[in-house]
Amino acid sequence: MLDILGNLVTGVPMTLFLTFGALLVGVILGIPICMARRSHHPVLSNLAAAVIVAIRSIPPLVWLFLIYFGLGSGILRLSPLVAALGGLGLITAVNMAEIYRGSLAAIHAGQWEASQALGLPRWSRLVEIIGPQVARISLPAVATYAIGLLKDTAVASIIGVPELAFKGTYLSQQTFKGLEIFAAVGFLYIAMSLPIAWVSRLVDARIRQRVAQ
């Protein structure tokens, strides 16, 4: 069993890289998508809404196939890792946009009015007053999504990314010990998920303390 775990652990760094790489892409790209969705211009808002619905309605596995076998076979030459990171990052971006939009909607209108009454520039109001509140409200949803994203990285094994599920599948085919191997794979996913939940609670507590001050 220790030999199995030792071989499986070699896929953990790639799983974590995919998870946090796609999350970083989504956190950044989700901001302009959210702003477009909240725009007062109907065309821009409706276009953003259509993009969000379209991307969220297609399973991650299909997106990875479309990007890798579609773009990768003709228009662009993409490695499995780039295709997986791009596909998961795109899906994460639209989900982050919806999380941001919900968090902004949860902030009382009086907070916007009070920040405006202080005479601060719009960017300062967003960063210093509204931003921390959005972070506090959205953090639980982001942490929950990050754990789900960690599990979703398993679909990258289908296009040949050597992450944890790929290693488990390869070892089970070589040793015919599928039960033991995938039990170990499940254990490693749990072991990676727990620190994410713990860190999110710690950060949430610190943000709440900052906002309270």
N, C-alpha and C positions, 0 to 999 in steps of 0.2 A: 504493500500500500504506500509505503514511503517513496518507493521508486516511481509510482504512478503520480503522486503529488509533486515530486521533484520535476517530472516531465511537464506536468500541467502548469506549474508555476511559471514556466518560461513564456506562457501565453498571457500572463497577467499584465505585464507592462504594456503590451499592445492594446489590451482591453481598456486599461486606464487611459492610455493616450487617445484612443478613439472617443471615450466618454468625455473627457475634459476638453479635448480638441473640438468636438462637435458642440459641446456646451459653450465654449468660448465664442465660436462662430455664431451660435444662436443668440447669445446674450448681446453681442454687438449688432448683428443684422436685425435683431428683433426691434431695436429702437426706431430706426427709420420706417419699418413696416408698421409699427404701432402708431407713429406720428401720421403716416399716410392714412391709416384706418380711422384716426380721430380727426382728420382734416375736415374743414367746413366745405371743401370743394367736392360736390357729389361724385364727379368722375373719378377723382383720386381715391376717395373713400370707398366707392363701390369696386374699383379695380383692386384695391388692397384686400377687401373682403372676399372677392372672387379668388384671388391668389391663395389666401389663407384656407378657404374651403377646399379648393382643388388639391392643395398639397396635403392637407390633413385627411382627405378622403381616400388617398391612395396609400396602401400599406408600405412600410419601409422597405420590405424586400423587393417590391415592384419598382420603387424609386432607384434602388441600387442596381437592379437589372437595366432600367432605362438609361441610367447614367453610364454604367460600365460597358454594357453591350451595345448601347445606342451611341452615345457620344464617343465612347472609347474605341468603337470599331470603325468609325467613319470620320466624324468631324474632328475629334480630338483623340490623342493617344493618352489614355489615363491608366495609371497603375491601380491595382485593386485598393490600395490604401487611400489614394487620393479620391477615388470614386466613392468609397465608403464614407470618408470624412466629409466630402461634399454633400452626399445624400443625407446623411444624418444631421449635418449642420443646417441644411436647408429646412428639414423637418423641424428641428429644434428652433430655428428662427421664427417660424410662424407660430409655434406654441408659446415661445417667449413673448411675442407680440401680443397675444391674447392675455397672457398673464399680466403684462404691463398695463394693458388697457383696463383690465378688471381692477387692478390696484389703483390706477389713477381715478377710476370711477368711484372707488371706495373712499377717497379723500373728500372730506366735507368742503363745500364751496367756500366756507368761511376761511379756510386755510389759504386758499388762493387770494381771497380778498385781503386778508391780513398781510400776506407777503407783498402784495402790490402796494398796500398802504405804507409800507416801510420805505418805499421809493427805491427798492433794489432793482438792478437790471434784470431782465427776464431770465438770462442764463444763471445769475446768482440765485434767483428765487427757486429755480429748478434744482440747482445743485445743493444749496444750503438748507432749504426749507422743505420743498416737496420731495426731493430725491430720497432723503433718509426715511421719510414716511412710506414712500413707494417700496423701498428696499425692505422695510419691516413687514409690510403687508404681503409682498410677493415672495419673500424668502421661503416660507413653508411650501408653497406651490412649486417653487424652483427646485427645492431639495427633493420633493417627491418626484418631480419630473426627472431629475438627475439620476435617481435610483432606477427609474424606469428606463432611462437611456442606457444605463450600465447594462441592463439585461438586453436591450434592443441591439447592442453591438454584436450580439451573437449572429445576427443575420449577415454580418460582414464575412462570416466563414464561407458563405455560399459562393462568393466571388473570389475566394482564395486568400483573404487576409488572415495571417496566422495568429489570431487571438485565442482566447481560452476555449471557446466552443470548437474552433477548428482543431486545436490540439487534442481535445477530448474525442472528437470524431476520428481523427487519425489514429490515436492510441487504441480506441475500441476496435477499429478495423484490423489493427496489427495483433492485438492480444486476445480478442474475443471476450473481453471482460467488461462489457458495456455497463452492467449494473454498478460495479465498483467504481469505474471511471467516471460515470456521469453523477454518481453520488458525491464523488470528490469535486467535480465541477460545480455542483450545487453548493457545496460547502464553501468553495472559494468565492462564489458570487455573494454569498451571505457575508463572508469575511470582508469583502470589499464594500458592501452596502452599509454595514454598521458604522464605519468611520464617517461616511458622508452624512448619515443621520445625526451622529454625535456632533460633528463640526457645525452643522446647520443650526442645531439647538444652541450651541455656544455663541455663534455669531448673532443669532436672533436675540439672545439675552443681552448681548452688548449693544446691539442697535436699539433695543427697547430702553436700555439705560441711558443711551445718548439722547434719544428723542424725549425722554422724561425730563432731562435736564434743560 
